[in-house]
Amino acid sequence: MNDHLLMMTPLFDHKIWGGRRLRDEFGYEVEGDDIGECLGISGDSFGDTLVMTGVYKGKSLSELWNEHRELFGGIEGDKFPLLIKLIDAREDLSIQVHPDDSYAAEHENGSLGKTECWYILSCDKGASIVAGHNASTKEELRAMIDERRWNDLIRELPVAPGDFIQIDPGTIHAIKGGILLIETQQSSDITYRLYDYDRLSDGKLRPLHIDQSKDVIVVPSPDPEKTVVHDRDYKDGMVDLAAVSTNVLGLHKCDYYAVYRLDINGELCFTQDAPFVNMTVTEGEGEIACIPEGAEAADDDFMPLKKGDFFILTSGGYKCVIKGRMQIMASSVTVIESLENMDK
């Protein structure tokens, strides 16, 4: 039954703003001091992760999506719909904005737009993000951009570990330096860069997308008080897995995904009732078994899990048992009813 679990091999991107925490804190064997992104679950042309173990070992996620759609509940779509990545921002990322599906379809060769969310795993004291802007009209927005009044335009908000941030299309945003986070997003790479601090990459300014940004930025921005959701379970910047009870926390639900945090100290047992579930171990270690409903898990049913593991639980109808002390971030394209019932 553990064939229901697709353990994925992550891919890494070097970025001018990246650091070394993905190697130092997660133990990934990747060289360099500019490791910006770890694509853990991705089935797109810009990153297609491979299955690490089991009957589908060596198959890419896009291959499974095209050839074995039954693994994902038979849902429709040209490609695997979600992308899960870790981001280590040693320095500030560029100020950017994403289009919605309709704008991207018209202007980006039929591409999907990009809705995404961030969960802050750790960050420096006093860290912040860019989320939103201060323009009250489209005319004021265009004037601020044309006059490069970035300090007047950009809204910067403080963050701490455990904070959740939903980034809808049309929202000006940026991850700033000193932040390590996990991102759940639509599987799309359409990004319009609005401002990049005039820094150079290979001796050249990176291209900007001013006209597209003006087109898609939503005015006015959402209420800043509702932009960052603070997780009060965090104490001094981390969850003490030795102290917490096993708990499911629903973080966000929208048209594209539902995101959950699982704190496990002991055992978590639930029915896999979604088309698929993406999972990332962000802290701790333990083990997992996928068994028939009504069965009891034997010792040899379990597979080990550790910090940094990415895996997919394929289409439902079985029981998933997770043991150990771990924090796991989970997501799917629909609400996961069995987890919803625990988050009460």
FENFENJO-V843090 format. One record per pair of residues at least 12 apart in sequence whose ideal C-beta (glycine too) atoms are under 7 Angstrom apart, sorted by the first residue. I is the first residue (numbers start at 1). GAP is how many residues later the second one is. Records with the same first field share a line. If there is no record, write none. Layout:
I: GAP / GAP
//
This chain:
1: 289 / 290 / 291 / 317
2: 287 / 288 / 299 / 301
3: 51 / 52
4: 286 / 309 / 310 / 314
5: 283 / 285 / 298 / 306 / 308
6: 45 / 50 / 305 / 306 / 308
7: 44 / 45 / 46 / 302 / 304
8: 32 / 33 / 41 / 43 / 44 / 302 / 303 / 304
9: 40 / 41 / 43
10: 18 / 28 / 29 / 30 / 39 / 300
11: 28 / 31 / 36 / 38
12: 16 / 18 / 23 / 25 / 26
13: 23 / 24
14: 18 / 20 / 21 / 22
15: 19 / 21 / 22
16: 18 / 185
17: 19 / 72 / 73 / 74 / 75 / 76
18: 16 / 17 / 18 / 70 / 72
19: 14 / 16 / 69 / 71
20: 13 / 15
21: 67 / 159
22: 13 / 16 / 64 / 66
23: 12
26: 281 / 282
27: 281
28: 280
35: 53
36: 51 / 52
37: 48 / 50
38: 47 / 48
39: 44 / 46
40: 44 / 45 / 46 / 240 / 270
41: 42 / 43 / 237 / 269 / 271
42: 19 / 41
43: 18 / 19 / 22 / 36 / 37 / 144
44: 35 / 39 / 143 / 145
46: 143
48: 12 / 13 / 14
49: 12
61: 19
62: 17 / 18
65: 14 / 15
70: 245
71: 243 / 244
72: 203 / 204 / 242 / 243
73: 202 / 203 / 242
75: 200 / 258
79: 108
80: 107
81: 105 / 106 / 252
82: 102 / 104 / 105 / 175 / 196 / 249 / 251
83: 102 / 104
84: 100 / 194 / 196 / 226 / 247
85: 98
86: 96
87: 88 / 94 / 96
88: 92
89: 86 / 87 / 88 / 90
90: 87
91: 86
92: 82 / 84 / 85 / 105
93: 81 / 82
94: 80 / 99 / 101 / 102
95: 35 / 59 / 77 / 79 / 99 / 100
96: 77 / 78 / 95 / 96 / 97 / 98
97: 73 / 74 / 75 / 95 / 97 / 116 / 119 / 120
98: 15 / 16 / 71 / 92 / 93
99: 14 / 70 / 91 / 117
100: 13 / 69 / 70
101: 12
103: 112 / 113
104: 86
108: 82
111: 77 / 79
112: 74 / 75 / 76
113: 56 / 73 / 75 / 77
114: 55 / 71 / 72 / 74 / 76
115: 53 / 54 / 70 / 71 / 139 / 141
116: 51 / 67 / 68 / 69
117: 47 / 48 / 49 / 50 / 67 / 135 / 142
118: 47 / 49 / 63 / 65
119: 45 / 62 / 63 / 132 / 210
120: 39 / 40 / 41 / 42 / 43 / 59 / 61
121: 40 / 59 / 60 / 61 / 161
122: 39 / 58 / 115
123: 36 / 37 / 38 / 55 / 56 / 57
124: 54
127: 32 / 49 / 51 / 52
128: 28 / 29 / 30 / 31 / 48
129: 28 / 30 / 36 / 45 / 46 / 47
130: 24 / 25 / 26 / 42 / 43 / 44 / 46
131: 24 / 26 / 34 / 40 / 42 / 96
132: 23 / 39 / 40 / 89 / 90 / 92 / 95
133: 20 / 21 / 22 / 39 / 88
134: 18 / 19 / 21
135: 18 / 84
136: 84
137: 82
138: 81
141: 76 / 78
142: 72
145: 65 / 69
150: 45
154: 18
155: 66 / 69
157: 67 / 70 / 71
159: 69
160: 77
161: 73 / 76 / 77
162: 68 / 69 / 71 / 72
163: 65 / 66 / 67 / 68
164: 65 / 67 / 87 / 88
165: 62 / 63
166: 86
169: 47
170: 46 / 47 / 48
171: 47 / 50
172: 22 / 45
182: 98 / 100 / 147
184: 73 / 75 / 147
186: 70
192: 17 / 20 / 21 / 24
193: 13 / 14 / 15 / 16
194: 14 / 16 / 19
196: 12
239: 24 / 88
241: 22 / 24 / 42 / 43 / 84 / 85 / 86
242: 23 / 83
244: 19 / 21
245: 20
246: 17 / 18 / 19 / 20 / 21 / 22
247: 16
248: 12 / 14 / 91 / 94 / 95
249: 12 / 94
250: 90 / 93
253: 82
256: 77
257: 74 / 75 / 76
258: 73 / 74 / 76 / 77 / 78
259: 72
260: 70 / 76 / 79
261: 66 / 68
262: 66 / 68
263: 64
264: 22 / 58 / 60 / 61 / 62 / 64
265: 60
267: 54 / 56
268: 54
269: 50 / 52
270: 50 / 68 / 69 / 72
271: 22 / 45 / 48 / 67
272: 41 / 44 / 46 / 48
273: 43 / 63 / 64 / 65
274: 42 / 58 / 60 / 62
275: 40 / 57 / 58 / 59
276: 36 / 37 / 38 / 39 / 56
277: 35 / 36 / 53 / 55 / 59
278: 34 / 52 / 53 / 54
279: 32 / 34 / 49 / 51
280: 30 / 48 / 49
281: 24 / 25 / 26 / 27 / 28 / 45 / 47
282: 25 / 45 / 46 / 47
283: 24 / 43 / 44
284: 23 / 40 / 41 / 42 / 43
285: 20 / 21 / 22 / 39 / 41
286: 19 / 36 / 37 / 38 / 39 / 40
287: 15 / 16 / 17 / 18 / 36 / 37
288: 14 / 15 / 17 / 32 / 33 / 34
289: 12 / 13 / 32
290: 28 / 30
291: 27 / 28 / 30
292: 26 / 27
293: 25 / 26
297: 24
305: 19 / 21
//
